[in-house]
Amino acid sequence: MSVTATARALPRPATRPSPAGAPERRLRPVTVSPTRRKPKLAYALIALAGAMAIGAAQIALSLAITQDSFTLARLTSQQGELNLQSHALQEELTGLSSPQLLAANAADLGMVVAGSASYLRLSDGAVFGAGTGAGWQSTVDPKGAGAISNALLQSAAVETPPPDGGADTQTAATDLPPSITDGLPSPTTR
């Protein structure tokens, strides 16, 4: 069988006859372009306001970060000053608690170094050693020719109690540095 013999003829679609007798066309020529819609003014204003709000937020955050960095720099500087002050007070405390200053203050108050130690046996009450009190003259002179100078004591004066029984206590309290028994005061932070 041949290909032409097996092919069938397809039925043609029925066309509607137009009143003029010609078939109706689906395509038409464009005579006028469609009018474009105007963009809404409200959408443009909303977009502009949103962009301005984002810009304002960025500026505000930048200013806040800058302010915080200045505050941090100021607090770091203050912490450095407090550390220096703490070291100075620690050196002063070390100088004031040195054995040389304590010995000099004791000598000015009339205290003397005792001689050899004496021991008491409790079982029978026997005393071993010299058993005598210290003399009125000390064998050690903390300010004598053999004394070694202490650099921490050059600014510290030998302190003696005032003869009037402590009337100068009010002025002495204002001249002293703050107490460091509880540590140095820390700066207030946010």
C-alpha positions in Angstrom: 0.0 0.0 0.0 1.1 3.4 -0.8 1.2 6.3 1.5 -1.2 8.3 -0.7 -3.7 5.6 -0.7 -3.9 5.3 3.1 -4.1 9.0 3.8 -7.5 10.2 4.5 -8.8 13.6 3.7 -9.4 15.7 6.8 -12.6 17.5 7.1 -12.4 21.2 6.6 -13.8 23.4 9.4 -17.0 25.1 8.7 -16.8 28.8 8.2 -19.5 31.1 8.9 -20.5 33.0 6.0 -20.4 36.7 6.5 -23.3 38.9 5.3 -21.1 39.9 2.4 -20.2 36.4 1.7 -16.5 36.5 2.8 -15.3 34.7 5.8 -14.8 36.9 9.0 -11.3 37.8 9.9 -10.0 37.7 13.4 -7.2 40.2 13.0 -7.7 43.9 12.9 -5.3 46.8 12.3 -4.3 48.9 15.3 -5.7 52.3 14.9 -5.0 54.0 18.3 -2.4 53.0 20.9 -3.9 52.1 24.3 -3.6 54.9 26.9 -0.9 54.4 29.6 -2.0 54.6 33.2 -0.5 57.4 35.2 1.6 56.2 38.2 -0.1 56.8 41.5 1.4 59.7 43.4 0.8 58.0 46.8 3.1 55.1 45.9 5.9 57.5 45.0 5.5 59.4 48.2 5.5 56.2 50.3 8.7 55.0 48.5 10.3 58.4 49.1 9.3 58.5 52.8 10.7 55.0 53.3 14.0 55.9 51.8 14.2 59.0 54.0 13.3 56.9 57.1 16.1 54.4 56.3 18.6 57.3 55.8 17.6 58.9 59.1 17.9 55.6 60.9 21.4 55.1 59.6 22.4 58.6 60.6 21.0 58.2 64.1 22.8 54.8 64.5 26.0 56.3 63.3 25.7 59.2 65.8 24.9 56.8 68.6 28.0 54.7 67.8 30.2 57.7 67.6 28.9 59.0 71.0 29.5 55.6 72.6 33.1 55.5 71.2 33.8 59.0 72.7 32.3 57.8 76.1 34.4 54.6 75.9 37.6 56.7 75.2 36.8 59.0 78.1 36.2 56.0 80.5 39.4 54.3 79.3 41.3 57.5 80.0 39.7 57.8 83.4 40.5 54.1 84.2 44.2 54.8 83.2 44.3 57.7 85.6 42.8 55.6 88.4 45.3 52.9 87.8 48.2 55.4 88.1 46.6 56.8 91.2 46.3 53.3 92.6 49.9 52.5 91.9 51.0 55.8 93.6 48.9 55.0 96.7 50.3 51.5 96.8 53.9 52.9 96.7 53.0 55.4 99.5 51.4 52.6 101.6 54.5 50.5 101.0 56.7 53.4 102.2 54.6 54.1 105.2 54.6 50.5 106.3 58.4 50.0 105.8 60.4 48.9 108.8 62.6 52.0 108.6 59.7 54.4 109.0 58.2 52.3 111.8 61.5 52.2 113.6 62.0 56.0 113.2 58.4 56.6 114.5 59.0 54.3 117.4 62.3 56.0 118.3 60.6 59.5 118.2 57.9 58.2 120.5 60.5 57.0 123.0 60.4 53.3 122.4 63.6 51.3 122.6 64.7 48.0 121.2 64.7 45.3 123.9 67.8 43.2 124.6 67.9 39.5 124.3 64.7 37.6 124.8 63.7 36.0 128.0 61.6 32.9 128.4 59.3 31.7 131.2 58.7 28.0 131.9 55.2 27.6 133.1 55.6 24.4 135.0 57.8 25.8 137.7 57.9 29.6 136.9 61.6 29.7 136.1 62.9 32.5 133.9 65.6 31.8 131.3 67.6 34.6 129.7 68.5 38.1 131.0 65.2 38.7 132.7 65.8 42.5 132.8 63.8 45.2 131.1 65.1 47.3 128.2 67.3 50.2 129.1 66.5 53.8 128.4 68.8 54.1 125.5 68.2 52.0 122.4 71.0 50.0 120.9 69.6 50.7 117.4 69.5 54.2 115.9 67.2 54.1 112.8 68.3 57.6 111.8 72.0 57.1 112.6 75.1 57.2 110.4 74.7 53.5 109.4 71.1 53.8 108.2 70.4 53.2 104.6 68.1 55.7 102.9 64.8 54.6 101.5 63.5 56.4 98.4 59.9 55.7 99.4 60.4 57.6 102.7 61.9 60.9 101.3 58.4 62.4 101.0 57.1 60.8 104.2 57.7 62.7 107.4 57.9 61.1 110.8 54.5 61.3 112.3 54.0 62.2 116.0 50.7 62.7 117.7 49.7 66.3 118.2 50.3 67.6 121.8 46.7 69.0 122.1 45.1 65.5 122.1 44.0 65.3 118.4 42.6 68.7 117.6 44.3 68.5 114.2 42.3 65.4 113.3 39.8 67.2 111.1 42.5 68.8 108.8 44.5 65.5 108.7 41.5 63.6 107.5 41.0 65.9 104.5 44.7 65.7 103.5 44.7 61.9 103.4 44.0 59.9 100.2 40.8 57.9 100.0 40.7 54.6 101.9 41.6 51.7 99.7 40.4 48.9 102.1 37.4 48.3 99.8 39.3 48.8 96.6 39.3 51.8 94.3 35.9 53.2 93.3 35.0 52.0 89.9 33.6 54.4 87.3 29.8 54.5 86.6 29.0 53.0 83.2 25.7 52.6 81.3 
